[in-house]
Amino acid sequence: MSAALKYTLGRIGLFVAVLAALWLVDVDIFLKLILALAFSAALSFFLLRGWRDEMAHEMAEATERRKAEKKRLRDALAGDDEPPTTPPTPPTPPTPTDPQR
């Protein structure tokens, strides 16, 4: 399972748990939702630190791979890539023209 999915599911789970705890309080539903969002965000900052760091590490690795691939493609388009290992094929000779023309 990817770290981003784990972290996202952890955040949703924390929100649901805090909302369930606040369900017992006799206040408006919108206030319960806002409080659950705020408390779950604060709790996730501490409780889900490992998953957040893991997700950030995966994202950084993916960014580095994309940068390396982009550089390789730009170098290839600019002609700065390594020379081909097989010799280039010679051009095809022109076809003879019809003398009648």
N, CA, C and O atoms as a GROMACS GRO file, in nm:
protein
  404
    1MET      N    1   0.086  -0.117   0.000
    1MET     CA    2   0.000   0.000   0.000
    1MET      C    3   0.090   0.124   0.000
    1MET      O    4   0.190   0.130   0.073
    2SER      N    5   0.055   0.220  -0.082
    2SER     CA    6   0.137   0.340  -0.090
    2SER      C    7   0.124   0.423   0.038
    2SER      O    8   0.023   0.417   0.108
    3ALA      N    9   0.227   0.498   0.064
    3ALA     CA   10   0.228   0.581   0.185
    3ALA      C   11   0.121   0.690   0.178
    3ALA      O   12   0.063   0.725   0.281
    4ALA      N   13   0.095   0.742   0.061
    4ALA     CA   14  -0.007   0.846   0.047
    4ALA      C   15  -0.145   0.790   0.081
    4ALA      O   16  -0.226   0.858   0.145
    5LEU      N   17  -0.173   0.668   0.038
    5LEU     CA   18  -0.302   0.607   0.068
    5LEU      C   19  -0.314   0.578   0.217
    5LEU      O   20  -0.420   0.600   0.277
    6LYS      N   21  -0.206   0.528   0.278
    6LYS     CA   22  -0.208   0.502   0.422
    6LYS      C   23  -0.234   0.630   0.500
    6LYS      O   24  -0.317   0.632   0.591
    7TYR      N   25  -0.164   0.737   0.464
    7TYR     CA   26  -0.179   0.863   0.534
    7TYR      C   27  -0.321   0.920   0.516
    7TYR      O   28  -0.381   0.968   0.612
    8THR      N   29  -0.372   0.912   0.394
    8THR     CA   30  -0.507   0.963   0.367
    8THR      C   31  -0.611   0.885   0.447
    8THR      O   32  -0.700   0.944   0.508
    9LEU      N   33  -0.600   0.753   0.447
    9LEU     CA   34  -0.694   0.672   0.524
    9LEU      C   35  -0.680   0.697   0.673
    9LEU      O   36  -0.778   0.693   0.747
   10GLY      N   37  -0.557   0.723   0.719
   10GLY     CA   38  -0.536   0.756   0.860
   10GLY      C   39  -0.602   0.888   0.897
   10GLY      O   40  -0.662   0.899   1.004
   11ARG      N   41  -0.592   0.986   0.809
   11ARG     CA   42  -0.657   1.116   0.835
   11ARG      C   43  -0.807   1.102   0.839
   11ARG      O   44  -0.873   1.159   0.926
   12ILE      N   45  -0.863   1.025   0.746
   12ILE     CA   46  -1.008   1.004   0.744
   12ILE      C   47  -1.052   0.928   0.868
   12ILE      O   48  -1.154   0.959   0.928
   13GLY      N   49  -0.974   0.826   0.906
   13GLY     CA   50  -1.007   0.750   1.025
   13GLY      C   51  -1.005   0.834   1.151
   13GLY      O   52  -1.093   0.821   1.237
   14LEU      N   53  -0.906   0.921   1.163
   14LEU     CA   54  -0.901   1.011   1.278
   14LEU      C   55  -1.020   1.105   1.281
   14LEU      O   56  -1.079   1.129   1.386
   15PHE      N   57  -1.056   1.157   1.165
   15PHE     CA   58  -1.172   1.246   1.158
   15PHE      C   59  -1.299   1.174   1.203
   15PHE      O   60  -1.377   1.229   1.281
   16VAL      N   61  -1.318   1.052   1.155
   16VAL     CA   62  -1.438   0.976   1.192
   16VAL      C   63  -1.438   0.945   1.341
   16VAL      O   64  -1.542   0.952   1.406
   17ALA      N   65  -1.321   0.910   1.397
   17ALA     CA   66  -1.312   0.878   1.540
   17ALA      C   67  -1.344   1.000   1.626
   17ALA      O   68  -1.417   0.990   1.725
   18VAL      N   69  -1.290   1.115   1.588
   18VAL     CA   70  -1.316   1.237   1.665
   18VAL      C   71  -1.463   1.277   1.649
   18VAL      O   72  -1.526   1.322   1.745
   19LEU      N   73  -1.517   1.262   1.530
   19LEU     CA   74  -1.658   1.295   1.509
   19LEU      C   75  -1.748   1.203   1.591
   19LEU      O   76  -1.849   1.247   1.647
   20ALA      N   77  -1.711   1.076   1.600
   20ALA     CA   78  -1.790   0.982   1.681
   20ALA      C   79  -1.785   1.022   1.828
   20ALA      O   80  -1.884   1.011   1.900
   21ALA      N   81  -1.668   1.067   1.873
   21ALA     CA   82  -1.656   1.111   2.013
   21ALA      C   83  -1.738   1.237   2.038
   21ALA      O   84  -1.796   1.254   2.145
   22LEU      N   85  -1.741   1.326   1.939
   22LEU     CA   86  -1.817   1.450   1.954
   22LEU      C   87  -1.967   1.429   1.935
   22LEU      O   88  -2.046   1.518   1.966
   23TRP      N   89  -2.006   1.315   1.883
   23TRP     CA   90  -2.148   1.290   1.858
   23TRP      C   91  -2.229   1.291   1.987
   23TRP      O   92  -2.349   1.319   1.987
   24LEU      N   93  -2.160   1.260   2.096
   24LEU     CA   94  -2.228   1.255   2.226
   24LEU      C   95  -2.256   1.394   2.283
   24LEU      O   96  -2.339   1.410   2.372
   25VAL      N   97  -2.184   1.494   2.231
   25VAL     CA   98  -2.201   1.631   2.279
   25VAL      C   99  -2.325   1.691   2.214
   25VAL      O  100  -2.350   1.670   2.095
   26ASP      N  101  -2.402   1.765   2.289
   26ASP     CA  102  -2.526   1.822   2.238
   26ASP      C  103  -2.501   1.962   2.181
   26ASP      O  104  -2.528   2.063   2.246
   27VAL      N  105  -2.449   1.965   2.056
   27VAL     CA  106  -2.429   2.092   1.984
   27VAL      C  107  -2.474   2.072   1.840
   27VAL      O  108  -2.507   1.961   1.798
   28ASP      N  109  -2.474   2.181   1.765
   28ASP     CA  110  -2.515   2.178   1.625
   28ASP      C  111  -2.423   2.085   1.544
   28ASP      O  112  -2.305   2.074   1.576
   29ILE      N  113  -2.476   2.020   1.441
   29ILE     CA  114  -2.399   1.926   1.359
   29ILE      C  115  -2.283   1.994   1.288
   29ILE      O  116  -2.176   1.936   1.275
   30PHE      N  117  -2.303   2.118   1.242
   30PHE     CA  118  -2.195   2.190   1.173
   30PHE      C  119  -2.081   2.222   1.269
   30PHE      O  120  -1.964   2.217   1.230
   31LEU      N  121  -2.112   2.254   1.391
   31LEU     CA  122  -2.008   2.278   1.491
   31LEU      C  123  -1.933   2.148   1.521
   31LEU      O  124  -1.811   2.150   1.539
   32LYS      N  125  -2.005   2.037   1.525
   32LYS     CA  126  -1.939   1.907   1.546
   32LYS      C  127  -1.842   1.877   1.432
   32LYS      O  128  -1.730   1.830   1.456
   33LEU      N  129  -1.884   1.904   1.310
   33LEU     CA  130  -1.798   1.878   1.194
   33LEU      C  131  -1.673   1.966   1.197
   33LEU      O  132  -1.563   1.920   1.169
   34ILE      N  133  -1.691   2.093   1.230
   34ILE     CA  134  -1.577   2.186   1.235
   34ILE      C  135  -1.481   2.145   1.346
   34ILE      O  136  -1.360   2.145   1.326
   35LEU      N  137  -1.535   2.112   1.462
   35LEU     CA  138  -1.449   2.070   1.573
   35LEU      C  139  -1.378   1.938   1.541
   35LEU      O  140  -1.260   1.922   1.573
   36ALA      N  141  -1.448   1.846   1.478
   36ALA     CA  142  -1.385   1.718   1.440
   36ALA      C  143  -1.273   1.742   1.340
   36ALA      O  144  -1.168   1.678   1.349
   37LEU      N  145  -1.294   1.831   1.247
   37LEU     CA  146  -1.190   1.863   1.149
   37LEU      C  147  -1.069   1.925   1.217
   37LEU      O  148  -0.956   1.886   1.188
   38ALA      N  149  -1.090   2.020   1.305
   38ALA     CA  150  -0.979   2.086   1.373
   38ALA      C  151  -0.903   1.990   1.465
   38ALA      O  152  -0.780   1.986   1.463
   39PHE      N  153  -0.975   1.914   1.545
   39PHE     CA  154  -0.909   1.821   1.637
   39PHE      C  155  -0.837   1.709   1.563
   39PHE      O  156  -0.727   1.670   1.602
   40SER      N  157  -0.898   1.657   1.457
   40SER     CA  158  -0.833   1.549   1.383
   40SER      C  159  -0.707   1.599   1.311
   40SER      O  160  -0.610   1.525   1.298
   41ALA      N  161  -0.709   1.724   1.265
   41ALA     CA  162  -0.589   1.780   1.202
   41ALA      C  163  -0.476   1.794   1.303
   41ALA      O  164  -0.361   1.763   1.274
   42ALA      N  165  -0.511   1.842   1.422
   42ALA     CA  166  -0.409   1.857   1.526
   42ALA      C  167  -0.355   1.720   1.570
   42ALA      O  168  -0.234   1.704   1.589
   43LEU      N  169  -0.442   1.624   1.587
   43LEU     CA  170  -0.399   1.490   1.627
   43LEU      C  171  -0.314   1.424   1.519
   43LEU      O  172  -0.215   1.356   1.549
   44SER      N  173  -0.352   1.442   1.394
   44SER     CA  174  -0.275   1.378   1.286
   44SER      C  175  -0.135   1.436   1.276
   44SER      O  176  -0.043   1.367   1.232
   45PHE      N  177  -0.119   1.560   1.316
   45PHE     CA  178   0.015   1.621   1.312
   45PHE      C  179   0.111   1.542   1.402
   45PHE      O  180   0.229   1.528   1.369
   46PHE      N  181   0.062   1.491   1.512
   46PHE     CA  182   0.147   1.416   1.604
   46PHE      C  183   0.139   1.265   1.582
   46PHE      O  184   0.241   1.197   1.582
   47LEU      N  185   0.019   1.213   1.563
   47LEU     CA  186   0.001   1.068   1.556
   47LEU      C  187   0.043   1.007   1.422
   47LEU      O  188   0.085   0.891   1.418
   48LEU      N  189   0.031   1.082   1.315
   48LEU     CA  190   0.060   1.028   1.182
   48LEU      C  191   0.191   1.081   1.124
   48LEU      O  192   0.208   1.083   1.003
   49ARG      N  193   0.283   1.124   1.211
   49ARG     CA  194   0.409   1.182   1.164
   49ARG      C  195   0.489   1.084   1.078
   49ARG      O  196   0.544   1.123   0.975
   50GLY      N  197   0.495   0.959   1.120
   50GLY     CA  198   0.572   0.859   1.045
   50GLY      C  199   0.518   0.837   0.905
   50GLY      O  200   0.594   0.833   0.808
   51TRP      N  201   0.386   0.823   0.895
   51TRP     CA  202   0.327   0.805   0.762
   51TRP      C  203   0.342   0.929   0.676
   51TRP      O  204   0.360   0.918   0.555
   52ARG      N  205   0.335   1.047   0.738
   52ARG     CA  206   0.352   1.172   0.662
   52ARG      C  207   0.494   1.182   0.610
   52ARG      O  208   0.515   1.222   0.495
   53ASP      N  209   0.592   1.148   0.693
   53ASP     CA  210   0.731   1.151   0.649
   53ASP      C  211   0.758   1.049   0.538
   53ASP      O  212   0.830   1.077   0.443
   54GLU      N  213   0.698   0.932   0.553
   54GLU     CA  214   0.712   0.828   0.451
   54GLU      C  215   0.653   0.874   0.318
   54GLU      O  216   0.712   0.852   0.212
   55MET      N  217   0.537   0.938   0.324
   55MET     CA  218   0.472   0.990   0.204
   55MET      C  219   0.557   1.100   0.139
   55MET      O  220   0.572   1.103   0.017
   56ALA      N  221   0.613   1.188   0.221
   56ALA     CA  222   0.698   1.295   0.168
   56ALA      C  223   0.822   1.238   0.102
   56ALA      O  224   0.868   1.288   0.000
   57HIS      N  225   0.878   1.132   0.160
   57HIS     CA  226   0.997   1.067   0.103
   57HIS      C  227   0.963   1.005  -0.032
   57HIS      O  228   1.040   1.018  -0.127
   58GLU      N  229   0.849   0.937  -0.042
   58GLU     CA  230   0.808   0.879  -0.169
   58GLU      C  231   0.785   0.986  -0.275
   58GLU      O  232   0.820   0.968  -0.392
   59MET      N  233   0.726   1.098  -0.234
   59MET     CA  234   0.701   1.205  -0.329
   59MET      C  235   0.832   1.268  -0.377
   59MET      O  236   0.845   1.303  -0.494
   60ALA      N  237   0.929   1.281  -0.286
   60ALA     CA  238   1.059   1.337  -0.325
   60ALA      C  239   1.131   1.244  -0.422
   60ALA      O  240   1.192   1.290  -0.518
   61GLU      N  241   1.124   1.114  -0.397
   61GLU     CA  242   1.187   1.018  -0.489
   61GLU      C  243   1.122   1.024  -0.627
   61GLU      O  244   1.192   1.020  -0.729
   62ALA      N  245   0.990   1.033  -0.631
   62ALA     CA  246   0.921   1.041  -0.760
   62ALA      C  247   0.958   1.170  -0.834
   62ALA      O  248   0.973   1.169  -0.956
   63THR      N  249   0.974   1.278  -0.760
   63THR     CA  250   1.015   1.405  -0.822
   63THR      C  251   1.154   1.394  -0.881
   63THR      O  252   1.179   1.441  -0.992
   64GLU      N  253   1.245   1.330  -0.808
   64GLU     CA  254   1.382   1.313  -0.859
   64GLU      C  255   1.383   1.225  -0.983
   64GLU      O  256   1.457   1.252  -1.078
   65ARG      N  257   1.302   1.118  -0.984
   65ARG     CA  258   1.295   1.032  -1.103
   65ARG      C  259   1.243   1.110  -1.222
   65ARG      O  260   1.296   1.096  -1.333
   66ARG      N  261   1.138   1.193  -1.201
   66ARG     CA  262   1.085   1.272  -1.311
   66ARG      C  263   1.187   1.373  -1.362
   66ARG      O  264   1.198   1.394  -1.483
   67LYS      N  265   1.261   1.436  -1.271
   67LYS     CA  266   1.363   1.532  -1.314
   67LYS      C  267   1.472   1.464  -1.394
   67LYS      O  268   1.517   1.517  -1.496
   68ALA      N  269   1.517   1.345  -1.351
   68ALA     CA  270   1.620   1.272  -1.423
   68ALA      C  271   1.571   1.229  -1.560
   68ALA      O  272   1.645   1.238  -1.659
   69GLU      N  273   1.448   1.183  -1.568
   69GLU     CA  274   1.391   1.142  -1.697
   69GLU      C  275   1.376   1.261  -1.789
   69GLU      O  276   1.403   1.251  -1.909
   70LYS      N  277   1.332   1.375  -1.736
   70LYS     CA  278   1.318   1.496  -1.817
   70LYS      C  279   1.454   1.541  -1.870
   70LYS      O  280   1.465   1.581  -1.986
   71LYS      N  281   1.557   1.536  -1.785
   71LYS     CA  282   1.692   1.575  -1.828
   71LYS      C  283   1.742   1.481  -1.936
   71LYS      O  284   1.802   1.526  -2.034
   72ARG      N  285   1.718   1.350  -1.918
   72ARG     CA  286   1.763   1.253  -2.017
   72ARG      C  287   1.694   1.278  -2.151
   72ARG      O  288   1.758   1.272  -2.256
   73LEU      N  289   1.564   1.306  -2.149
   73LEU     CA  290   1.493   1.332  -2.274
   73LEU      C  291   1.538   1.461  -2.340
   73LEU      O  292   1.552   1.467  -2.462
   74ARG      N  293   1.560   1.565  -2.260
   74ARG     CA  294   1.608   1.692  -2.318
   74ARG      C  295   1.746   1.676  -2.380
   74ARG      O  296   1.774   1.730  -2.487
   75ASP      N  297   1.834   1.600  -2.311
   75ASP     CA  298   1.967   1.575  -2.366
   75ASP      C  299   1.958   1.496  -2.496
   75ASP      O  300   2.033   1.522  -2.591
   76ALA      N  301   1.868   1.399  -2.501
   76ALA     CA  302   1.851   1.320  -2.622
   76ALA      C  303   1.799   1.407  -2.736
   76ALA      O  304   1.843   1.392  -2.850
   77LEU      N  305   1.707   1.496  -2.708
   77LEU     CA  306   1.654   1.583  -2.812
   77LEU      C  307   1.758   1.685  -2.859
   77LEU      O  308   1.757   1.725  -2.975
   78ALA      N  309   1.846   1.726  -2.770
   78ALA     CA  310   1.949   1.824  -2.806
   78ALA      C  311   2.066   1.758  -2.876
   78ALA      O  312   2.154   1.827  -2.928
   79GLY      N  313   2.070   1.624  -2.879
   79GLY     CA  314   2.180   1.554  -2.943
   79GLY      C  315   2.298   1.533  -2.850
   79GLY      O  316   2.407   1.498  -2.897
   80ASP      N  317   2.281   1.552  -2.721
   80ASP     CA  318   2.389   1.536  -2.626
   80ASP      C  319   2.392   1.396  -2.566
   80ASP      O  320   2.469   1.370  -2.473
   81ASP      N  321   2.311   1.307  -2.617
   81ASP     CA  322   2.308   1.174  -2.559
   81ASP      C  323   2.426   1.092  -2.608
   81ASP      O  324   2.503   1.139  -2.692
   82GLU      N  325   2.442   0.973  -2.558
   82GLU     CA  326   2.554   0.887  -2.596
   82GLU      C  327   2.539   0.848  -2.742
   82GLU      O  328   2.428   0.840  -2.793
   83PRO      N  329   2.654   0.823  -2.810
   83PRO     CA  330   2.644   0.784  -2.951
   83PRO      C  331   2.580   0.646  -2.961
   83PRO      O  332   2.594   0.564  -2.870
   84PRO      N  333   2.510   0.621  -3.069
   84PRO     CA  334   2.444   0.492  -3.083
   84PRO      C  335   2.547   0.379  -3.093
   84PRO      O  336   2.658   0.401  -3.142
   85THR      N  337   2.512   0.261  -3.049
   85THR     CA  338   2.605   0.148  -3.052
   85THR      C  339   2.608   0.084  -3.189
   85THR      O  340   2.707   0.019  -3.222
   86THR      N  341   2.505   0.100  -3.270
   86THR     CA  342   2.505   0.045  -3.406
   86THR      C  343   2.529   0.159  -3.503
   86THR      O  344   2.484   0.271  -3.481
   87PRO      N  345   2.601   0.130  -3.612
   87PRO     CA  346   2.627   0.238  -3.709
   87PRO      C  347   2.497   0.279  -3.776
   87PRO      O  348   2.406   0.197  -3.791
   88PRO      N  349   2.487   0.404  -3.816
   88PRO     CA  350   2.365   0.449  -3.882
   88PRO      C  351   2.350   0.380  -4.016
   88PRO      O  352   2.449   0.346  -4.081
   89THR      N  353   2.229   0.360  -4.058
   89THR     CA  354   2.204   0.297  -4.188
   89THR      C  355   2.228   0.399  -4.297
   89THR      O  356   2.193   0.516  -4.283
   90PRO      N  357   2.290   0.355  -4.407
   90PRO     CA  358   2.317   0.450  -4.516
   90PRO      C  359   2.186   0.492  -4.580
   90PRO      O  360   2.088   0.418  -4.578
   91PRO      N  361   2.184   0.611  -4.638
   91PRO     CA  362   2.061   0.658  -4.703
   91PRO      C  363   2.032   0.574  -4.826
   91PRO      O  364   2.124   0.522  -4.890
   92THR      N  365   1.908   0.562  -4.859
   92THR     CA  366   1.870   0.486  -4.978
   92THR      C  367   1.904   0.566  -5.102
   92THR      O  368   1.886   0.688  -5.106
   93PRO      N  369   1.955   0.498  -5.203
   93PRO     CA  370   1.991   0.572  -5.326
   93PRO      C  371   1.864   0.623  -5.394
   93PRO      O  372   1.758   0.563  -5.384
   94PRO      N  373   1.879   0.735  -5.464
   94PRO     CA  374   1.762   0.790  -5.533
   94PRO      C  375   1.718   0.697  -5.646
   94PRO      O  376   1.801   0.628  -5.705
   95THR      N  377   1.593   0.695  -5.674
   95THR     CA  378   1.542   0.611  -5.783
   95THR      C  379   1.572   0.680  -5.915
   95THR      O  380   1.567   0.803  -5.926
   96PRO      N  381   1.604   0.601  -6.014
   96PRO     CA  382   1.634   0.663  -6.146
   96PRO      C  383   1.509   0.731  -6.202
   96PRO      O  384   1.396   0.683  -6.187
   97THR      N  385   1.533   0.840  -6.266
   97THR     CA  386   1.419   0.914  -6.324
   97THR      C  387   1.389   0.862  -6.462
   97THR      O  388   1.477   0.806  -6.528
   98ASP      N  389   1.270   0.879  -6.505
   98ASP     CA  390   1.227   0.831  -6.637
   98ASP      C  391   1.282   0.926  -6.743
   98ASP      O  392   1.255   1.046  -6.737
   99PRO      N  393   1.358   0.875  -6.840
   99PRO     CA  394   1.416   0.965  -6.941
   99PRO      C  395   1.310   1.030  -7.031
   99PRO      O  396   1.340   1.131  -7.094
  100GLN      N  397   1.193   0.978  -7.039
  100GLN     CA  398   1.087   1.033  -7.120
  100GLN      C  399   1.039   1.168  -7.068
  100GLN      O  400   0.983   1.248  -7.144
  101ARG      N  401   1.059   1.193  -6.945
  101ARG     CA  402   1.009   1.318  -6.886
  101ARG      C  403   1.099   1.427  -6.914
  101ARG      O  404   1.074   1.541  -6.873
   0.00000   0.00000   0.00000
